Amino acid sequence: MHFKLLVVFVEDSKTDQVMKAAREAGATGATVINNARGEGVTKTKTFFGLSLETQRDVLLFIVEEHLSRKILETISEVADFDDKPGQGIAIQLDVEDAVGVAHQIQTLTNVVEDEL
């Protein structure tokens, strides 16, 4: 079984919503890294040196490759990535090898067979 890594940068207020939607689309879990910062095309405003930007979370999903595009599109839709600038981004990377995912393989085998 081959996997993809989805790296999602999203406003912390949308983390739970994105996690729920990703799970419903086929993700079996995620790792959340809190309090990330980022900067887009336009620089964020400050007030006396203090940033006015919203906090971001980084979500890491290791997902089966046949489910990855569906999950990625679901995340984009739920988080409004393409509707408004500054909502966040999600990227997909190939995973060459992974350990500690045996329980996911057991769970995903039937799901992936149904998708194919």
N, C-alpha and C positions, 0 to 999 in steps of 0.2 A: 504494500500500500504506500502511496506517495502523498506527501503533505505539502501544504503551502503555509506560509506565515503571513497573517494579516496584521499589519501595524496600523492602528487607528488613533488619530489625535482628535479628541473631541472635547467640547466644553463639559466641565464636570457635572453640570446640571442635566446633561443628556446621557451620562454614562449608564445609568440603570436601564433607561429606555433602549439604548443601543445593545446592551448586553442581552436583554430579553428578546429583542428582535433577532439578534444573531443566533441565539439558542433555538428559536423557533424555525430559523432558516437552515439549521443543521450543525451549528457549532456545538461542541461538547463541553466547552469551558473556556476560560480566559484568565490572563494575568492582568491586573490593573496597577499601573504606576501613577500615583497621585501627584498633583502640583507641578505639572510640566509647564514650561513657558514657551512661547513661540512668537514669530513675527512674520507677517505676510508681506504683500506688495507695498502696502502703506504702513509706515511706522506707527506704533501705538502711541497714544497720547499719555502724557504724564501730568501730574499735579504736584508741584514742588518736589520733583524728583521721584515721586511715588507713581508706579504704574497703575493705570486705570483698566488694564486688560482683565478679562475673566480668566479664572484658573482653568487649566486643561488637564485631562487625564490621557494617558497612553494605554491603550488596550492591546494586548498581544493574544492573538488567536492562532493556534495550530489546528488547521482544518484539512480534511481530505481534499485532494486536488479537484475531484469531480464536483464537489459542493462549494468550492471557494468562490467562484464568480457569483453564484446566487447569494451567498452570504455577503460578499462585498457590495453588491448592488442593494441589498436590503439595508445594510448599514448606511450607505449613502442616502438612501431615500428617507430613512427614519431620522437621520441627523441633519437633513436639509443641506448637504454639502454643495449641491449644484444650484440651489435656489438663492442663497445669499452668500456673499464673500465673508470669509473669516469664521465660518462655522466649523472648519476642521478639514482633515484629509484622511484618506485611507490608502494604503499601498499593499501590494501583494508580492511576496518574495518566495522563490523556490527554497525548499528545505532539502538539503542533500541527505541528511541522516538525522534521526531523532531516537532517543531512548526515553523510557518512562511513559510511553504512549500505548502500551499493550492493552490497557483497559479501554482506550478509545478505539483501538482496532476491533476489539470484540463487539463493541457497541455499533460501530460504523459499518461493519461488513454487510449486514442486512440492508441498511439504509442505502449504501452505495449500489448494491445489486439491484434494488428497486429503481434507482435513478437511471441506471444503464438499461 
